[in-house]
Amino acid sequence: MSSPVAYFFAVEGACVSCVVADWMAKDPYRDAHIFSLGCIPHRRLQQLAWAQTAPRVMSFKEMMLEFTVPEALVFHLGMQNEFPQLLSLLSPPTRESAVDVAASRLVAALHAMNNSVPGIRQQNRSSICHGFSRTFFGGHSELCHDEPDFT
C-alpha cells in the first residue's frame, strides 16, 4: 500500500466527485484523512461511501475554512499563477495574517492526522510560498516541542 492521503474539499457534488474519482483511480491509499470545508450533507457522505473509502478513513472533520477570493469557485489546488494574484489583493499586513492563518490550520490538520513529517513542495518564484513554508514549519516545530509524542 502507498502513503496516507488528505483531502480538503468543498461540500459540492463536483468536488466530492473529484475526491471519489481520485480515490478510485489510484492504488489504495494506506489511510484517508478527510476534511470538508463545511457541513457535509448526507447525500455527499453517500458519494464518499460509494467509493469505499470508509475502511481506510482515519479522520473525518468538517472544517470552516474561509478563503478570500474575488469570485466564486476560484480557489482550487491546481492553481499556478492565480494564487499570488489573489493574495496580492490584500494589503501586506493582511496578507501575512492570511498566510499565518492558513499555515496554522494546516498544522492543526496534520496534528489531527497524527502525521509528523510532512513534505511541502513549492515553486521558488514566490515569496508568499517561502513565507507560508517558514510559518508552517515554525508552527510544526512548536507542536513537536509542546507535544513530544507528536514526532
C-alpha positions in Angstrom: 0.0 0.0 0.0 1.1 3.6 -0.6 1.2 6.6 1.7 -1.7 8.3 3.5 -3.8 10.9 1.7 -5.5 14.1 2.9 -8.5 15.5 1.1 -9.7 19.1 1.6 -12.8 19.8 -0.4 -15.9 22.0 -0.7 -19.2 20.2 0.0 -20.4 20.4 -3.5 -21.3 17.5 -5.8 -18.5 18.2 -8.3 -15.8 18.5 -5.5 -16.9 15.3 -3.8 -17.0 13.6 -7.3 -13.3 14.7 -7.7 -12.4 13.1 -4.4 -14.2 9.9 -5.4 -12.6 9.8 -8.8 -9.1 10.3 -7.3 -9.7 7.5 -4.7 -11.0 5.1 -7.4 -8.2 5.9 -9.9 -5.2 5.4 -7.6 -3.9 2.3 -5.9 -5.4 2.1 -2.5 -4.0 4.7 -0.1 -3.0 3.4 3.3 -5.1 5.9 5.2 -7.5 8.6 4.3 -8.0 11.8 6.2 -11.0 13.8 5.0 -11.6 17.4 5.7 -14.7 19.0 4.3 -14.8 22.8 4.1 -18.3 23.0 5.6 -21.1 20.8 7.0 -21.4 17.8 4.6 -24.9 16.7 3.8 -25.9 13.0 3.9 -26.1 12.7 0.1 -22.4 13.7 -0.1 -21.4 11.2 2.5 -23.2 8.6 0.4 -21.0 9.6 -2.5 -17.9 9.0 -0.4 -19.2 5.7 0.9 -19.8 4.6 -2.7 -16.1 5.0 -3.3 -15.4 2.5 -0.4 -13.2 5.0 1.5 -14.8 4.1 4.8 -12.5 1.2 5.7 -9.4 3.4 5.5 -10.8 6.7 6.9 -8.6 7.6 9.9 -10.1 11.0 10.5 -13.1 13.0 9.2 -13.6 16.6 10.1 -16.0 19.3 9.0 -13.9 22.5 8.9 -15.0 26.0 8.3 -12.1 27.2 6.3 -12.5 30.6 4.7 -10.8 31.7 1.5 -11.0 35.3 0.4 -11.5 35.3 -3.3 -12.9 37.8 -5.7 -15.4 35.4 -7.3 -16.9 32.0 -6.6 -15.1 28.8 -7.4 -11.8 30.4 -7.9 -9.7 28.5 -5.3 -8.6 25.1 -6.3 -5.4 23.0 -5.8 -4.4 23.1 -9.4 -3.9 26.9 -9.4 -0.5 28.1 -10.6 -0.1 31.9 -11.2 -3.6 32.8 -9.9 -2.9 32.2 -6.1 -0.3 35.1 -5.7 -2.7 37.4 -7.6 -5.5 36.5 -5.1 -3.2 37.3 -2.1 -1.9 40.5 -3.7 -5.4 41.9 -3.4 -4.8 42.2 0.3 -2.6 44.8 1.9 0.8 43.3 3.2 -0.2 43.1 6.9 -3.4 41.3 6.0 -1.6 39.1 3.5 0.8 38.0 6.3 -2.2 37.3 8.6 -3.9 35.2 5.9 -0.8 33.2 5.4 -0.3 32.7 9.1 -3.9 31.5 9.5 -3.6 29.1 6.5 -0.3 27.7 7.9 -1.7 27.2 11.4 -4.8 25.5 10.1 -2.6 23.1 8.1 -0.6 22.3 11.2 -3.9 21.6 13.1 -5.0 19.3 10.3 -1.7 17.4 10.3 -2.0 17.1 14.1 -5.5 15.7 13.7 -4.0 13.2 11.2 -1.1 12.4 13.5 1.2 12.9 10.5 4.5 14.0 11.8 6.8 14.6 8.9 5.0 16.5 6.1 6.5 17.4 2.8 5.8 20.7 1.2 6.6 21.2 -2.5 6.7 24.8 -3.7 7.8 26.8 -6.6 10.7 29.1 -5.8 9.4 32.1 -7.6 7.0 33.3 -4.9 8.0 34.9 -1.6 4.4 34.0 -0.4 5.3 30.3 -0.6 8.5 30.8 1.3 6.7 32.7 4.0 4.0 30.1 4.2 6.6 27.3 4.5 8.5 29.1 7.1 5.4 29.8 9.2 4.1 26.3 8.7 7.4 24.6 9.8 7.7 27.0 12.7 4.2 26.0 13.9 5.0 22.4 13.3 8.2 22.7 15.4 6.4 24.3 18.2 3.8 21.5 18.1 6.6 18.9 18.3 8.2 20.7 21.2 4.9 21.1 23.1 3.7 17.5 22.4 6.8 15.2 22.4 4.6 12.2 21.4 3.9 14.0 18.1 7.2 13.3 16.3 
